[in-house]
Amino acid sequence: MINVSPDGTQYALSGPQDAPVVILIHGLGLNKECWQWMIPKLKSTYRVLSYDLYGHGGSAAPPSKPNLSLFRKQLVELLDLCSIEKGVIIGFSLGGMIARRFAQDTPHRTQALIILHSPHRRTEAAQAAIMSRVEQASKLGPQSTVEDALERWFTEKFRANNPKLMDTVRGWVTANQKEVYHTIYDVLATGIDEIIAPDPALTCPTLVITGEEDYGNGPEMAQAISNEILGAKTIILPGLRHMALAEQPEAVNKPVQIFMEELEPLR
């Protein structure tokens, strides 16, 4: 069932009502539908909360200038509304940044983190490239950046063999409003300094996953994230890019399942 919170956040809950909670945070330009390859694996065992970030999918536009703290506040208010005290947080890309901001600010509500394809500090060239894309989106809207994004997100062979899925993902991105999209893109581009080298350091159980060919959020970044979190585990997926979950769902779901099973009892 799809619900809408008082602040305009569209969300869905699935799985047993009394089960441990898993919270899913999607990436820039996407929406909660991007978890369709993971939710079926989770909902038989866990209570799963998925939602649309401000300015995405069915949710309202951001109520103020977007930043990681605003998106953290959105999640806190949603958890309060749903009477969820704490949970395991799975964040993809921008969602992984929000998950880290949430864990830093509200560690008592964070049982574990799973960070998928999310950035750490970029090189000067990579930072210049993403800022150029933010500017492009500001002038021309999300449709001006989506084709290059699909190339970064999926391998060439997969794109060629799955045109319907490419149309679906393209539709998710281009549905975003021009006047809002670039302001959130800027959070992805500039918000990283908020969550690098957290003090105090994060100590919750953490799994960091990225693709070997995820050039914007690659293996070095994944390892850098892990290095800042006590005991974090890193997994690099061979031959996969940014949206590995859609391209090879089991490559992501299997290590997530193993990690979850190895956690201390979550209740």
C-alpha positions as CSV (number, residue, x, y, z in Angstrom):
1,M,0.0,0.0,0.0
2,I,1.2,3.5,-0.9
3,N,0.9,6.2,1.8
4,V,1.6,9.9,2.0
5,S,2.9,11.6,5.1
6,P,1.8,15.0,6.3
7,D,5.0,16.6,4.8
8,G,4.2,15.0,1.4
9,T,6.5,12.0,1.5
10,Q,5.2,9.0,-0.4
11,Y,6.2,5.7,1.2
12,A,5.4,2.0,1.3
13,L,5.6,-0.6,4.1
14,S,5.8,-4.3,3.4
15,G,6.6,-7.5,5.4
16,P,5.5,-8.7,8.8
17,Q,4.5,-5.9,11.1
18,D,6.5,-7.2,14.1
19,A,9.7,-8.0,12.2
20,P,13.0,-6.1,12.4
21,V,12.9,-3.0,10.1
22,V,15.0,-2.3,7.0
23,I,14.9,1.2,5.5
24,L,15.6,1.8,1.8
25,I,16.9,5.1,0.5
26,H,17.2,5.5,-3.3
27,G,19.6,7.6,-5.3
28,L,19.4,10.9,-7.3
29,G,16.7,11.0,-10.0
30,L,15.2,7.7,-9.0
31,N,12.4,6.7,-6.7
32,K,11.4,3.8,-4.4
33,E,10.6,1.6,-7.4
34,C,14.3,1.1,-7.9
35,W,14.1,-1.3,-4.9
36,Q,11.9,-3.7,-6.8
37,W,14.9,-6.1,-7.3
38,M,15.6,-6.2,-3.5
39,I,12.3,-5.9,-1.6
40,P,11.0,-9.4,-2.6
41,K,14.2,-10.9,-1.0
42,L,13.7,-8.9,2.2
43,K,10.0,-8.7,2.9
44,S,9.5,-12.3,4.0
45,T,11.9,-11.7,7.0
46,Y,11.9,-8.0,7.6
47,R,9.5,-5.0,7.8
48,V,10.6,-3.0,4.8
49,L,10.2,0.8,4.5
50,S,10.8,2.4,1.1
51,Y,10.0,6.0,0.3
52,D,10.6,8.8,-2.2
53,L,13.0,11.5,-1.3
54,Y,11.8,15.1,-1.5
55,G,11.5,16.1,-5.2
56,H,11.4,12.5,-6.4
57,G,8.6,10.1,-7.4
58,G,5.4,10.9,-5.6
59,S,6.9,13.0,-2.9
60,A,6.6,16.8,-2.5
61,A,9.3,19.2,-3.5
62,P,11.9,20.0,-0.8
63,P,10.5,22.5,1.7
64,S,13.7,24.4,1.8
65,K,17.1,24.3,0.1
66,P,18.1,20.7,-0.1
67,N,21.1,19.3,1.8
68,L,21.9,16.1,3.6
69,S,20.5,17.3,6.9
70,L,17.1,18.1,5.3
71,F,16.9,14.6,3.9
72,R,18.0,13.2,7.3
73,K,15.1,15.1,8.8
74,Q,12.7,13.8,6.3
75,L,13.7,10.2,7.3
76,V,13.5,11.0,11.0
77,E,10.0,12.4,10.7
78,L,8.9,9.4,8.5
79,L,10.2,6.9,11.1
80,D,8.4,8.8,13.9
81,L,5.2,8.7,11.8
82,C,5.5,5.0,11.3
83,S,6.4,4.3,15.0
84,I,9.7,2.9,13.9
85,E,12.4,3.2,16.6
86,K,15.4,2.0,14.7
87,G,16.4,-0.2,11.7
88,V,19.0,-1.3,9.3
89,I,19.5,1.4,6.6
90,I,20.3,0.6,3.0
91,G,21.3,3.6,1.0
92,F,22.1,3.7,-2.7
93,S,24.3,6.5,-4.1
94,L,22.9,9.8,-2.8
95,G,20.9,7.5,-0.4
96,G,24.1,6.2,0.9
97,M,25.2,9.7,1.7
98,I,21.9,10.4,3.5
99,A,22.3,7.1,5.4
100,R,25.7,8.2,6.7
101,R,24.4,11.6,7.7
102,F,21.5,9.8,9.5
103,A,23.9,7.4,11.3
104,Q,26.1,10.3,12.4
105,D,23.3,12.4,13.8
106,T,21.1,9.6,15.2
107,P,23.3,6.6,15.9
108,H,20.8,5.2,18.4
109,R,18.3,4.6,15.6
110,T,20.8,3.0,13.2
111,Q,21.3,-0.7,13.8
112,A,23.5,-1.2,10.7
113,L,24.4,0.4,7.4
114,I,24.5,-1.0,3.9
115,I,26.0,1.5,1.6
116,L,25.6,0.8,-2.1
117,H,27.6,2.6,-4.9
118,S,28.0,5.8,-2.9
119,P,30.8,8.5,-3.2
120,H,33.7,9.5,-1.1
121,R,35.9,12.5,-1.8
122,R,36.5,12.9,-5.6
123,T,39.6,13.8,-7.5
124,E,39.7,17.4,-8.9
125,A,38.8,16.1,-12.4
126,A,35.9,14.0,-11.1
127,Q,34.5,16.9,-9.0
128,A,34.8,19.3,-12.0
129,A,32.9,16.7,-14.1
130,I,30.0,16.3,-11.7
131,M,29.7,20.1,-11.2
132,S,29.5,20.4,-15.0
133,R,26.6,18.0,-15.0
134,V,24.9,20.0,-12.2
135,E,25.2,23.1,-14.3
136,Q,23.9,21.3,-17.4
137,A,20.9,20.0,-15.4
138,S,20.2,23.5,-14.2
139,K,20.0,24.9,-17.7
140,L,18.5,22.0,-19.6
141,G,16.8,19.7,-17.1
142,P,17.3,16.0,-16.2
143,Q,16.7,14.9,-19.8
144,S,20.0,16.5,-20.7
145,T,22.1,14.2,-18.5
146,V,20.2,11.0,-18.5
147,E,21.7,9.3,-21.6
148,D,25.3,9.7,-20.2
149,A,23.9,8.5,-16.8
150,L,22.6,5.3,-18.4
151,E,26.1,4.6,-19.8
152,R,27.7,5.1,-16.4
153,W,25.0,3.0,-14.7
154,F,24.8,-0.1,-16.9
155,T,27.3,-2.1,-19.0
156,E,27.1,-1.7,-22.7
157,K,25.8,-5.2,-23.4
158,F,23.1,-5.0,-20.8
159,R,21.9,-1.7,-22.2
160,A,21.7,-3.1,-25.6
161,N,19.8,-6.2,-24.5
162,N,17.3,-4.5,-22.1
163,P,15.8,-1.5,-24.0
164,K,12.5,-1.6,-22.0
165,L,14.4,-1.3,-18.7
166,M,16.4,1.5,-20.1
167,D,13.1,3.3,-21.0
168,T,11.9,2.7,-17.4
169,V,15.0,4.1,-15.8
170,R,15.1,7.0,-18.3
171,G,11.4,7.7,-17.4
172,W,12.2,7.8,-13.7
173,V,14.9,10.4,-14.2
174,T,13.2,12.6,-16.7
175,A,10.1,12.8,-14.6
176,N,12.0,15.0,-12.1
177,Q,11.2,18.7,-12.3
178,K,13.9,20.9,-13.9
179,E,13.7,23.6,-11.2
180,V,14.2,21.0,-8.4
181,Y,16.4,18.3,-9.9
182,H,19.6,20.3,-10.2
183,T,19.3,21.6,-6.6
184,I,19.4,17.9,-5.3
185,Y,22.1,17.0,-7.8
186,D,24.2,19.7,-6.1
187,V,23.8,17.8,-2.8
188,L,25.3,14.7,-4.4
189,A,28.1,16.9,-5.8
190,T,28.9,19.0,-2.8
191,G,27.6,17.3,0.3
192,I,30.4,14.8,0.7
193,D,32.4,17.0,3.0
194,E,29.6,16.7,5.6
195,I,30.2,12.9,6.0
196,I,33.9,12.4,5.4
197,A,36.0,11.5,8.5
198,P,33.1,11.7,11.0
199,D,33.9,12.6,14.5
200,P,33.0,10.6,16.5
201,A,33.5,7.8,14.0
202,L,30.7,5.5,13.0
203,T,30.8,2.2,14.8
204,C,27.6,0.4,13.7
205,P,28.0,-2.8,11.6
206,T,28.5,-1.7,8.0
207,L,28.7,-3.3,4.5
208,V,29.9,-1.2,1.6
209,I,29.3,-2.4,-1.9
210,T,30.2,-1.0,-5.3
211,G,30.9,-2.1,-8.9
212,E,34.3,-2.6,-10.3
213,E,33.2,-0.4,-13.2
214,D,31.3,2.2,-11.2
215,Y,33.5,5.0,-12.3
216,G,31.9,7.7,-10.3
217,N,31.7,5.6,-7.0
218,G,34.4,3.1,-7.6
219,P,36.4,0.6,-5.5
220,E,38.8,3.2,-4.1
221,M,35.8,5.2,-2.8
222,A,34.2,2.2,-1.3
223,Q,37.3,1.3,0.5
224,A,37.8,4.9,1.7
225,I,34.2,4.8,3.2
226,S,35.0,1.5,4.9
227,N,38.2,2.8,6.3
228,E,36.3,5.4,8.2
229,I,33.9,3.0,9.9
230,L,35.1,0.6,12.5
231,G,34.9,-3.0,11.2
232,A,33.2,-2.2,8.0
233,K,33.3,-4.8,5.2
234,T,33.8,-3.9,1.5
235,I,32.7,-5.9,-1.5
236,I,33.6,-5.1,-5.1
237,L,31.3,-6.6,-7.8
238,P,33.3,-7.6,-10.9
239,G,32.3,-6.2,-14.2
240,L,29.3,-4.2,-12.9
241,R,28.5,-0.5,-12.9
242,H,26.3,1.8,-10.8
243,M,23.0,0.0,-11.0
244,A,24.3,-3.5,-10.4
245,L,21.1,-4.3,-8.4
246,A,19.1,-3.9,-11.6
247,E,21.6,-5.6,-13.9
248,Q,22.5,-8.6,-11.6
249,P,20.2,-8.5,-8.6
250,E,21.6,-11.6,-7.0
251,A,25.1,-10.1,-7.1
252,V,23.9,-7.5,-4.6
253,N,21.2,-9.4,-2.8
254,K,23.3,-12.3,-1.8
255,P,26.0,-10.4,0.1
256,V,23.3,-8.2,1.7
257,Q,21.5,-11.3,2.8
258,I,24.6,-12.9,4.3
259,F,25.5,-9.6,6.1
260,M,22.0,-9.3,7.5
261,E,22.0,-12.9,8.8
262,E,25.4,-12.4,10.5
263,L,24.1,-9.3,12.5
264,E,23.3,-9.7,16.1
265,P,19.5,-10.2,16.7
266,L,17.9,-7.0,15.5
267,R,14.7,-7.0,17.6
